């Protein structure tokens, strides 16, 4: 099966307006960006459309495009299309992307573009507190696609998943020697990379879920289960049960989903009855290929590093200045 084209994202590390009025942005380009391309500059408060006026590699050599490399992308500002730039002060993490964000009750309109841009930085060992804060915020405010097996109903079913619907079967991804993980997807392009679910040539039925619902689902299946975002790429991110429980205690998570009830994971692991009564995640199984070791994620991102709390005021001021540059008319 031919894999979908990698989407372009670039997290902005620094920005400076040049004498022509274009904004010189620095970052690592995932995928390909071309001169003349329309792109979207995204953060949680605002989405802005711009044109790529020029690109340079890291040595300041002019190029027509950049692919999977760090360099300079010059953006000619056009207009704010969603939100207000004056409200954009939120840490440092603006993301340039080729896809406009879209979240709707229709599964076909899910585009977690901002989350995808932050997740693209995982492979570059980002450890800054501010970046982790942004990732935690995006995880708690994203809507994910969950492929399901239903007894009846149309394909591409829309609407939120009912965590109490026992008629729905779930797909589970499991590498040899690893715990079962519930595969969820940021967008349909990521889902189309799953040759096992897609082997029939038809896209599966799907439901929508946020992180709060996903946590409640894995709680029903025992202490050894977790979730994996985009198990077939791009930007695979595994979240073990312990990490999910830690995130559930964060102020940002509780502000979004309320208090779902704290679970002392060690007590839960010692509870033989809970383990015995938990259903087995074996409805349908998919074998994830080239998925990272999930234990490496939880050891890298500790409870504190994934906090969704507010970022320092000086970081907010830096981003406010960046957005003033991007929206300035002079």
Secondary structure, 3 states (H helix, E strand, C coil): CCCCCCCCEEECCEEEECCCCCEEEEEEEEEEEECCCEEEEEECCEEEEEEEEEEEECCCCEECEEEEEEEEEEEEEEEEEEECHHHCCCCCCCEEECCCCECCCCHHHCECHHHHHHHCCHHHCCCCHHHHHHHHHHHHCCCEEEEEECCCCCCCCCCECCCCCCCCEEEEECCCCCCCEEEEECEHHHHCCCCCCCCCCCCCEEEEECHHHHHHHHHHCCCCCEEEECCCCCCCEEECHHHHHHHHCCHHHHHHHCCCCCCCHHHHHCCHHHHHHCCCCCCEEECCCCCCCHHHHHHHCCCCCCCCCCCCHHHHHHHHHHHHHHHCCC
